[in-house]
Every structure is written in structure tokens, then in C-alpha cells.
Amino acid sequence: MDEKTFNLEIRKFLKNFGITAQSEIEKKVRESLSDGSIKEDEILEVEANLNIGKINLNHKISGTIKLN
């Protein structure tokens, strides 16, 4: 295994995840604010799961996102 390539590939994956996840969160929050299902002062509970089946990796992180 080439450590440099491995590290770059992980970083590419995480960058892609971060960019797309942020975009999806922003879109759904705006929709939810517009339709009134959430308020501008909400704190959203968030959870992300990372799974790599071949190596039996299951990693979960959770936190909150404040809207105001």
C-alpha cells in the first residue's frame, strides 16, 4: 500500500462528502424554513455514519447545528 496515495484518496473522499453533505443540509434547511416545519432559532441534531463493509468499519458521529 502506498501511504501517500492512500492518504490522498481518503482526503478526496472526505472532501467530497463534506461538500455534498453541506449542500444537502443547506438545501433541506432552507426548504424546511420556507414550509414552516422548522424555525430560525432551532438547533438541529445531526448524525453521520461512515461504513466500509469490506473492512467492517462502522463509525458514527453526532452533534448539533445551530441555525441562529
N, CA, C and O of each residue as an XYZ file, in Angstrom:
272
protein
N       0.845     -1.179      0.000
C       0.000      0.000      0.000
C       0.891      1.242      0.000
O       1.864      1.329      0.749
N       0.544      2.177     -0.837
C       1.268      3.441     -0.901
C       0.588      4.427      0.049
O      -0.546      4.841     -0.193
N       1.268      4.798      1.116
C       0.683      5.656      2.150
C       0.232      7.006      1.603
O      -0.821      7.517      1.984
N       1.032      7.576      0.711
C       0.698      8.890      0.157
C      -0.595      8.814     -0.660
O      -1.486      9.648     -0.497
N      -0.693      7.820     -1.532
C      -1.896      7.642     -2.347
C      -3.102      7.363     -1.454
O      -4.172      7.944     -1.639
N      -2.918      6.479     -0.496
C      -3.988      6.123      0.437
C      -4.517      7.364      1.155
O      -5.727      7.580      1.228
N      -3.601      8.173      1.681
C      -3.977      9.387      2.394
C      -4.710     10.363      1.480
O      -5.712     10.952      1.886
N      -4.227     10.542      0.258
C      -4.880     11.441     -0.698
C      -6.279     10.958     -1.056
O      -7.200     11.765     -1.176
N      -6.445      9.660     -1.227
C      -7.755      9.099     -1.563
C      -8.756      9.293     -0.426
O      -9.924      9.598     -0.663
N      -8.292      9.115      0.799
C      -9.167      9.360      1.949
C      -9.575     10.825      1.982
O     -10.748     11.144      2.182
N      -8.613     11.709      1.789
C      -8.904     13.147      1.804
C      -9.873     13.540      0.696
O     -10.753     14.373      0.911
N      -9.721     12.947     -0.492
C     -10.641     13.229     -1.599
C     -12.060     12.799     -1.240
O     -13.023     13.530     -1.470
N     -12.170     11.612     -0.679
C     -13.490     11.120     -0.279
C     -14.123     12.038      0.758
O     -15.281     12.431      0.620
N     -13.364     12.380      1.793
C     -13.905     13.215      2.864
C     -14.248     14.620      2.378
O     -15.234     15.206      2.824
N     -13.440     15.163      1.466
C     -13.741     16.476      0.894
C     -15.051     16.415      0.115
O     -15.904     17.291      0.258
N     -15.209     15.386     -0.704
C     -16.438     15.219     -1.476
C     -17.640     15.058     -0.547
O     -18.689     15.661     -0.770
N     -17.481     14.252      0.481
C     -18.568     14.080      1.446
C     -18.926     15.407      2.100
O     -20.101     15.763      2.192
N     -17.921     16.131      2.549
C     -18.160     17.401      3.229
C     -18.882     18.406      2.355
O     -19.820     19.067      2.801
N     -18.446     18.521      1.110
C     -19.053     19.480      0.185
C     -20.488     19.092     -0.127
O     -21.387     19.930     -0.061
N     -20.708     17.831     -0.465
C     -22.066     17.409     -0.834
C     -22.994     17.397      0.379
O     -24.164     17.760      0.263
N     -22.490     16.986      1.527
C     -23.322     16.970      2.733
C     -23.735     18.389      3.113
O     -24.894     18.623      3.458
N     -22.807     19.332      3.053
C     -23.143     20.713      3.390
C     -24.205     21.253      2.443
O     -25.153     21.911      2.874
N     -24.047     20.975      1.165
C     -25.015     21.435      0.170
C     -26.408     20.863      0.441
O     -27.402     21.587      0.381
N     -26.474     19.579      0.735
C     -27.761     18.933      1.013
C     -28.396     19.469      2.297
O     -29.606     19.685      2.352
N     -27.583     19.682      3.318
C     -28.099     20.230      4.577
C     -28.662     21.630      4.343
O     -29.768     21.943      4.784
N     -27.894     22.467      3.648
C     -28.353     23.836      3.382
C     -29.667     23.839      2.607
O     -30.579     24.604      2.923
N     -29.761     22.985      1.595
C     -30.972     22.919      0.779
C     -32.184     22.515      1.620
O     -33.231     23.158      1.550
N     -32.044     21.458      2.409
C     -33.172     20.976      3.212
C     -33.545     21.955      4.327
O     -34.724     22.096      4.652
N     -32.569     22.621      4.908
C     -32.874     23.606      5.946
C     -33.660     24.764      5.339
O     -34.648     25.212      5.921
N     -33.235     25.250      4.181
C     -33.971     26.338      3.522
C     -35.407     25.920      3.191
O     -36.350     26.681      3.410
N     -35.562     24.705      2.661
C     -36.908     24.195      2.360
C     -37.760     24.110      3.628
O     -38.929     24.496      3.633
N     -37.161     23.605      4.687
C     -37.888     23.429      5.945
C     -38.249     24.762      6.590
O     -39.307     24.892      7.207
N     -37.369     25.754      6.447
C     -37.704     27.093      6.932
C     -38.857     27.677      6.124
O     -39.768     28.289      6.682
N     -38.813     27.487      4.819
C     -39.860     28.021      3.935
C     -41.223     27.409      4.212
O     -42.235     28.109      4.218
N     -41.250     26.097      4.443
C     -42.556     25.456      4.659
C     -42.999     25.484      6.128
O     -44.068     24.982      6.473
N     -42.166     26.075      6.978
C     -42.538     26.247      8.379
C     -42.332     25.040      9.270
O     -42.752     25.048     10.427
N     -41.692     24.001      8.751
C     -41.502     22.803      9.582
C     -40.383     22.964     10.616
O     -40.293     22.181     11.561
N     -39.534     23.978     10.435
C     -38.559     24.341     11.466
C     -38.557     25.860     11.601
O     -39.022     26.578     10.716
N     -38.025     26.335     12.724
C     -37.932     27.770     12.986
C     -36.479     28.209     12.904
O     -35.564     27.391     12.995
N     -36.279     29.508     12.733
C     -34.936     30.053     12.556
C     -34.041     29.919     13.779
O     -32.821     30.033     13.656
N     -34.607     29.683     14.946
C     -33.794     29.571     16.155
C     -33.578     28.119     16.595
O     -33.167     27.861     17.726
N     -33.856     27.187     15.704
C     -33.730     25.755     16.037
C     -32.267     25.334     16.192
O     -31.348     25.950     15.652
N     -32.105     24.276     16.938
C     -30.838     23.554     16.999
C     -31.143     22.162     16.468
O     -31.957     21.434     17.036
N     -30.487     21.803     15.379
C     -30.761     20.522     14.730
C     -29.793     19.452     15.216
O     -28.584     19.676     15.280
N     -30.325     18.307     15.553
C     -29.495     17.150     15.894
C     -29.032     16.531     14.583
O     -29.832     16.346     13.665
N     -27.760     16.214     14.490
C     -27.218     15.658     13.252
C     -26.400     14.406     13.562
O     -25.790     14.279     14.624
N     -26.410     13.494     12.605
C     -25.687     12.233     12.760
C     -25.134     11.830     11.398
O     -25.819     11.953     10.383
N     -23.915     11.357     11.378
C     -23.318     10.852     10.142
C     -22.733      9.473     10.424
O     -22.124      9.234     11.467
N     -22.934      8.583      9.475
C     -22.414      7.224      9.601
C     -21.468      6.935      8.447
O     -21.797      7.179      7.287
N     -20.305      6.419      8.770
C     -19.330      6.010      7.766
C     -19.224      4.493      7.829
O     -18.925      3.921      8.876
N     -19.472      3.861      6.706
C     -19.409      2.400      6.652
C     -18.521      1.966      5.497
O     -18.684      2.422      4.365
N     -17.589      1.088      5.794
C     -16.793      0.425      4.761
C     -16.949     -1.067      5.024
O     -16.274     -1.643      5.876
N     -17.855     -1.672      4.271
C     -18.219     -3.061      4.514
C     -17.067     -4.042      4.432
O     -16.958     -4.958      5.248
N     -16.211     -3.847      3.447
C     -15.133     -4.809      3.205
C     -14.181     -4.946      4.390
O     -13.603     -6.012      4.604
N     -14.017     -3.869      5.163
C     -13.123     -3.933      6.325
C     -13.898     -3.847      7.648
O     -13.315     -3.668      8.717
N     -15.220     -3.980      7.546
C     -16.085     -3.979      8.722
C     -15.903     -2.729      9.588
O     -15.807     -2.813     10.813
N     -15.857     -1.567      8.924
C     -15.744     -0.295      9.634
C     -17.116      0.359      9.705
O     -17.769      0.573      8.684
N     -17.537      0.668     10.901
C     -18.769      1.416     11.142
C     -18.429      2.507     12.142
O     -18.164      2.237     13.314
N     -18.441      3.748     11.660
C     -18.077      4.882     12.510
C     -19.208      5.896     12.477
O     -19.648      6.311     11.405
N     -19.676      6.290     13.648
C     -20.799      7.223     13.748
C     -20.366      8.449     14.533
O     -19.735      8.346     15.585
N     -20.717      9.612     13.999
C     -20.507     10.843     14.748
C     -21.845     11.566     14.846
O     -22.688     11.462     13.954
N     -22.025     12.287     15.921
C     -23.256     13.045     16.082
C     -22.927     14.390     16.704
O     -21.890     14.570     17.344
N     -23.831     15.317     16.499
C     -23.638     16.658     17.028
C     -24.874     17.488     16.794
O     -25.970     16.960     16.604
N     -24.689     18.787     16.808
C     -25.796     19.704     16.590
C     -25.385     20.792     15.613
O     -24.204     21.098     15.453
N     -26.389     21.367     14.964
C     -26.192     22.513     14.082
C     -27.155     23.597     14.549
O     -28.372     23.414     14.521
N     -26.599     24.728     14.979
C     -27.419     25.868     15.393
C     -27.740     26.699     14.160
O     -26.863     26.967     13.340
N     -28.985     27.102     14.031
C     -29.382     27.916     12.889
C     -29.236     29.406     13.150
O     -29.183     30.197     12.209
N     -29.171     29.789     14.393
C     -29.075     31.205     14.704
C     -28.152     31.421     15.880
O     -27.940     32.560     16.298
